[in-house]
Amino acid sequence: MDTTSSAKPLVFTVTVTEGDINEGGNNFSSETNDGIYHGLQYLVGENATRHQYGDEWTIFSILRSGGTIPQDQQQAYYTSVCEVVKDSSLLLTDRARIVLALLALQKDPTDVGGINLIEQLYSDSNLFNYSSNMSMWTLIALDAGKYDVP
């Protein structure tokens, strides 16, 4: 608990009552789908002709929200990633982000230009010496592909 400057804990009560979850007449499913559609249109429009290393979240978002990326752009991304993963100074978060994008592309992250990104994630001797963010994204990437870790 933060006790600086005599900070006091914040206390509040949440009351949940039974009732119609859609009392306001909102169609949350429709609003959500509209938001996803408009977001997808923006991402596709902004990245219509380029997909390369560094665009992992865009690629992931487009494909996971039901969009498509032309095969030539998928290949351009994959080719750029094959070059980048040769750099041993990539952070675990970079590798995890690439794994998530490759899985969305239905590519095998255990063989990216001959490099096994999954093995690099779980075998990094400093995994738990880095920030919790690096460990968290490593675990998310490993879980996303349901990889067995020795």
C-alpha positions in Angstrom: 0.0 0.0 0.0 1.2 3.5 -0.9 1.8 5.3 2.4 3.5 8.4 1.0 2.0 11.7 2.0 -0.4 9.9 4.4 -2.2 8.2 1.5 -5.3 6.3 2.7 -6.7 3.3 1.0 -9.6 3.9 -1.4 -12.7 1.9 -0.5 -15.8 1.6 -2.6 -18.7 -0.8 -2.9 -20.0 -2.4 -6.1 -23.6 -3.6 -6.1 -24.7 -6.0 -8.7 -28.4 -6.6 -9.2 -30.2 -9.0 -11.3 -31.8 -7.5 -14.4 -31.7 -7.0 -18.1 -28.1 -6.3 -19.0 -29.3 -4.4 -22.0 -31.7 -2.1 -20.3 -30.5 1.0 -22.2 -31.5 -0.6 -25.6 -27.8 -0.7 -26.6 -26.8 -3.4 -29.0 -23.4 -4.1 -27.6 -22.6 -6.9 -30.1 -23.4 -4.7 -33.0 -21.4 -1.8 -31.6 -18.5 -4.0 -30.9 -18.6 -5.5 -34.5 -18.9 -2.0 -35.9 -15.8 -0.9 -33.9 -13.8 -3.9 -35.1 -14.9 -3.3 -38.7 -13.8 0.4 -38.6 -10.6 -0.4 -36.8 -9.8 -3.1 -39.4 -10.6 -0.7 -42.3 -8.2 1.8 -40.8 -5.4 -0.7 -40.3 -5.8 -2.1 -43.8 -5.9 1.4 -45.3 -2.8 2.6 -43.4 -0.8 -0.5 -44.3 -2.2 -1.4 -47.7 1.2 -1.9 -49.4 3.7 -2.5 -46.6 4.1 -5.3 -44.2 7.6 -5.8 -42.8 9.4 -6.4 -39.5 7.9 -4.0 -37.0 4.4 -4.3 -38.2 3.6 -7.3 -36.0 0.7 -5.8 -34.0 -0.9 -4.5 -37.2 -0.6 -7.9 -38.8 -1.8 -9.7 -35.7 -4.8 -7.2 -35.4 -5.8 -7.5 -39.0 -5.8 -11.3 -39.1 -7.3 -11.9 -35.6 -10.2 -9.5 -36.3 -11.1 -11.4 -39.5 -9.2 -9.4 -42.1 -6.9 -10.7 -44.7 -3.4 -9.7 -46.0 -2.5 -10.5 -49.6 -0.1 -13.4 -50.0 2.7 -11.3 -51.5 2.6 -8.9 -48.4 2.6 -11.9 -46.1 5.7 -13.2 -47.9 7.3 -9.7 -47.7 6.8 -9.7 -43.9 8.1 -13.2 -43.5 11.2 -12.4 -45.6 12.0 -9.3 -43.5 11.5 -11.3 -40.3 13.9 -14.1 -41.5 16.6 -11.4 -41.8 15.9 -9.7 -38.5 15.8 -12.9 -36.4 19.5 -13.5 -37.3 20.3 -10.6 -34.9 21.0 -12.1 -31.5 20.5 -8.8 -29.8 16.7 -9.0 -30.3 14.9 -8.6 -27.0 12.6 -11.4 -25.8 9.6 -9.0 -26.3 10.6 -8.6 -29.9 10.8 -12.4 -30.4 7.5 -12.9 -28.6 5.8 -10.3 -30.8 7.2 -12.0 -33.9 5.9 -15.4 -32.7 2.4 -14.0 -32.2 2.4 -12.4 -35.7 3.7 -15.6 -37.3 1.0 -17.7 -35.5 -1.6 -15.3 -36.9 -0.1 -15.8 -40.3 -0.2 -19.6 -39.7 3.6 -19.8 -40.1 5.8 -22.0 -38.0 7.9 -20.0 -35.4 10.1 -23.0 -34.8 11.7 -22.6 -38.2 12.0 -19.0 -39.3 14.8 -19.1 -41.9 16.3 -22.0 -39.9 15.9 -20.3 -36.5 13.7 -21.7 -33.8 12.2 -18.7 -32.1 10.3 -20.8 -29.5 13.5 -22.4 -28.3 15.1 -19.0 -28.1 12.3 -17.8 -25.9 12.3 -20.5 -23.4 16.1 -21.1 -23.3 17.2 -17.6 -22.8 19.4 -17.8 -19.6 18.4 -14.3 -18.6 14.7 -14.8 -19.0 13.9 -14.2 -15.3 16.6 -11.5 -14.9 14.8 -9.2 -17.3 11.7 -7.2 -16.6 8.4 -8.9 -15.8 7.2 -7.5 -19.2 9.7 -9.7 -21.0 8.8 -12.8 -19.0 5.0 -12.1 -19.5 5.2 -11.7 -23.3 7.4 -14.8 -23.5 4.8 -16.8 -21.6 2.0 -15.4 -23.8 3.9 -16.4 -27.0 4.6 -19.9 -25.7 1.0 -20.3 -24.6 -0.4 -19.0 -27.9 1.1 -21.9 -29.7 0.6 -24.3 -26.8 4.3 -25.2 -27.0 5.8 -27.8 -24.6 8.7 -26.3 -22.8 11.3 -28.7 -21.4 
